[in-house]
Amino acid sequence: MSKPIPIAVVGSGYVGLVAAVCFAEMGHPVICVDNDQQKVTALQEGDTLIHEHHLPELLGRYRNDRVRFTTDLAEATRESDAIFIAVGTPQSETGDADLSYVEAVACEIARSLTSYKVIVEKSTVPVYTNEWISRALERNGVERHLFDVVSNPEFLREGTAVVDFLHPDRIVVGADNERAAAILRDIYAPLTSGEYYQREDGISGCCSVSEPPPLLLTSTKSAEIIKHASNAFLALKISFINAVSNLCEAADANVEQVARGMGLDTRIGPKFLRPGVGYGGSCFPKDVAAFRAVAEQMGIDFSLLTEVEKINAQQKKRFVSKVRSALWNLRGKKLAVLGLAFKGDTDDIRESPAIEIIRMLLNEGCSVAAFDPAAMERTQQVLPAGGKLRYAADAYEAAKDADALLILTDWAEFGELDLRRLNQLLRYSIIVDGRNLYDPAVLSDHGFTYVSVGRPAAHPIRETSTVAKA
Ligand code: UDX
């Protein structure tokens, strides 16, 4: 039987909150600390604050019992053996990560640290951050034998974060001594021993008793680099397939076939080869920029990352050009836009390509009726309705009398629209799909002009259907 380890998690954002409830699910008593009293109260009352599968269920199970929420970091420090720092590391103007929140937490921990603790970097941080945290603790009077700093990066995707946490491909622990490594091993023992996967009420996923996740022990610096390098590599894969999709468009080839052909090579693999409108979200754009900044600071020429960012920015402009090509002029056009979130199954709009594309279209003089199943409330805070922008109650209301329908986020429901109904509602039967959710032949059969990414455009079988309807 694994033994419970008292844990503090500092920060109750995506990473902190998911880590806190998942550690509780693994059997550990957890104190989750946030300096935002409103957030703490909401969590105590059972409001998850974010749209994340399984989170309400786990919060309901452990709230105010095995997971306590507080603003008191001193108490959390005293009562735990391991303190996970999961606060934000936003992007600064130069691209590097702003570590001031991490520093503030380290200084506050220092004030109440009287017995040995392992301090764990869970936030995505550049290499050498562990050394800075150690220095901050020592400068604030903590003796060196009272703590170790380890790096335990997370690889959670929004929407599937709980499953990713409990069924990880790997657990990376960067620790420079055995004492600290042993505590992290104990914390993850319910997963690595397979014990968790025997539970009948456990969350299911791809790990099992016979195939538990491996724990990879590395140096602290290597673990810090693993996180940035993994995200940068995934972003590179997306930019690569987006560049290939542009080539396919020029050559009249089909990127879906190309990606399938590439992905069957086990050295390449099929994942993250979906072309689209570019990557967004709270991680990839920030992490690629931060990794580039780290390389620059160390005198390493990693201009490959600059190209990754360049292709990603171009992909959004290319989408707008496709809309222009489909409609001739953009000024005065009425567009239905489906999707605001940076990907499907989330209400997160941070660095969402959809928002940037809508801004470009409004600047071009289009009017936009937008719909998203979860992200409308958040979007209205940054793009309030008014002037040429309105929000629709559903996809069909957005489509009514529009000159074209644009798909910008890969929500499953956008791939299952009633095409006959859409065709009747749209002024012109034109769909520009930035996520390749449809088979071009099917849309052509339904009388649409269908423009997607990296595939030949499809035209209606009945030529008359792109002519304005009465
Ligand atoms: C990512 C990483 O996957 C995760 O390991 C890390 O911890 C946090 O960042 P997330 O931001 O939730 O997770 O989203 P992800 O599913 O990775 O997608 C990122 C972006 O890439 C989205 O905008 C998505 O639409 C886009 N994407 C993804 C593609 O355009 N094509 C793909 O093939 C995959």
Boltz pocket constraint, residues with backbone or C-beta under 6 A from the ligand:
constraints:
  - pocket:
      binder: B
      contacts: [[A, 154], [A, 155], [A, 156], [A, 157], [A, 158], [A, 159], [A, 231], [A, 234], [A, 238], [A, 271], [A, 272], [A, 273], [A, 274], [A, 275], [A, 276], [A, 277], [A, 278], [A, 279], [A, 280], [A, 281], [A, 282], [A, 283], [A, 284], [A, 342], [A, 343], [A, 344]]
      max_distance: 6.0
